[in-house]
Amino acid sequence: MAESWVNSAERIGADLHLELELSGTGGRRAALISALREAVRSGRLAPGTRLPPYRSLAADLGVARNTVADAYAELVAEGWLTARQGSGTQVAERAEPLGTHARVPKKTPPRVRGPRHDLRQGTPDVSAFPRTAWLTSYRRALQQAPNEAFGPGDPAGRRELREALTEYLARARGVRTEPGRIVICSGFAHALRLLFGGSGGGVLRGPLAVETYGLPFHRELLAAAGVRTRPLALDEHGAQVEELGKERAVLLTPAHQFPTGGPLHSARRGAVIDWARARGGVILEDDYDGEFRYDRKPVGAVQGLDPERVIHIGSVSKSLSPALRLGWMVLPERYVDAVLEAKGEREAWVSVLDQLTLADFIVSGSYDRHVRRMRQRYRTRRDRLVVALAAHAPQVEVTGIAAGLHAVLRLPPGSEQAAVRAAHWQGLALDGLAEFRHPEAPISAPDEPDGLVVGYATPPEHAYEAALEALCAALPAR
Ligand SMILES: Cc1ncc(COP(=O)(O)O)c(C=O)c1O
């Protein structure tokens, strides 16, 4: 193995340690290509870095000038480098693969760059946060709040908000409740912590049945609380709830399965309620994006079928912003006291002023207006995604698009990992379906589709077209 430090800062701006692996076939040229490719891939050579002239690199490495010229030409052809008259050879201005931020010597300021386009699911269009309307509600809430609102908060949450939610959830989601059954929390994750964690050992006990595909963060949170989760298979009708066994609780995303995208079939909705009644079980309903449904009437909450068997959990993380940390649990009567006990003596999580602001935002009609506006915006984005794929990647099937802020692009078997890598190389941040799969789910072909989960809400409007182009370029050909 030949090693060399190419360390003339004025030539390339950064020290570069190249190891030429000469034991393989292909000689010095192949070894140099592979060492340079690795340096770019790993981020040691950041995008835009100028490479040394042929002659000096050849001298440093003890190889012929033509060997360096050939290696550069090959890497230009592969797209790793660019060559321009007068400015020599540079590392191509493409985003480095995710998770490999440039490791640059201390003297040079690091050039850490994120992906060019963020198509990860999870975040709404945060540029559309209704700042003016929120501020109006905040002002009004502050002016009208009684003095006692500025004392320690009630762990159940402000009455004003629980009343507003009772009316809104009944009207928009078919939830049947009253303010005394609602406990305000900081979002779905907090609700899980309150139900399963805490020093008191939690309100509920595992094992908990979950859908085969789900958010890894929630599984990890449960695992950290010592709760075992058991995967329930999914098919075109949603979770196969008839597989429910000895568990006393099941976590479902009935309005829009996360992340595969379909609603839970009406027969299954009935079946899971029957199971809960027969076994004394409880259903945790994660209604994370229930407001965003485009092509059909909204799918009402399962909670409406039997309020004593379902813990309905919602938050403003998709409808407004995940930064607010505001959510709610609609509880069967028998859990209210235990959840309040888990929360503690006073409100320690959610600002009372934010609660009062959200109450005003809902009562004044601003919430409905915002959701309607965003529904329209996301529907347009979803349609543009579908049109772009039909035109440029007709081999890819788009699913899960009737609702929510993400779609699933189904890929030919075995092609998911390569597609994720290609997307990263195109500067796109997105995940494959495998990321969301329960690690204990049995391996069976139809149940284990290949696909990409594409969040279409996050990129700013001006960058959306370019994000779609990069996505289509990354997809495998027919
Ligand atoms: C499946 C799922 N459930 C729930 C949530 C909401 O989580 P939280 O309210 O903790 O922000 C999200 C993300 O917004 C989600 O993707």
The ligand as an SDF file (V2000), in Angstrom:
LIG
                    3D

 16 16  0  0  0  0  0  0  0  0999 V2000
  -47.3280    8.6880   13.4190 C   0  0  0  0  0  0  0  0  0  0  0  0
  -47.2860    9.9840   14.1680 C   0  0  0  0  0  0  0  0  0  0  0  0
  -47.9740   10.0860   15.2980 N   0  0  0  0  0  0  0  0  0  0  0  0
  -47.9780   11.2320   16.0060 C   0  0  0  0  0  0  0  0  0  0  0  0
  -47.2760   12.3270   15.5940 C   0  0  0  0  0  0  0  0  0  0  0  0
  -47.3420   13.5870   16.4330 C   0  0  0  0  0  0  0  0  0  0  0  0
  -46.3660   13.5490   17.4040 O   0  0  0  0  0  0  0  0  0  0  0  0
  -46.2520   14.7240   18.4770 P   0  0  0  0  0  0  0  0  0  0  0  0
  -47.6400   15.1440   18.8060 O   0  0  0  0  0  0  0  0  0  0  0  0
  -45.5250   14.1170   19.6220 O   0  0  0  0  0  0  0  0  0  0  0  0
  -45.4670   15.8290   17.8320 O   0  0  0  0  0  0  0  0  0  0  0  0
  -46.5180   12.2530   14.4280 C   0  0  0  0  0  0  0  0  0  0  0  0
  -45.7290   13.3890   13.9420 C   0  0  0  0  0  0  0  0  0  0  0  0
  -46.1140   14.5150   13.8590 O   0  0  0  0  0  0  0  0  0  0  0  0
  -46.5440   11.0530   13.6860 C   0  0  0  0  0  0  0  0  0  0  0  0
  -45.8450   10.9320   12.5570 O   0  0  0  0  0  0  0  0  0  0  0  0
  1  2  1  0
  2  3  1  0
  2 15  2  0
  3  4  2  0
  4  5  1  0
  5  6  1  0
  5 12  2  0
  6  7  1  0
  7  8  1  0
  8  9  2  0
  8 10  1  0
  8 11  1  0
 12 13  1  0
 12 15  1  0
 13 14  2  0
 15 16  1  0
M  END
$$$$
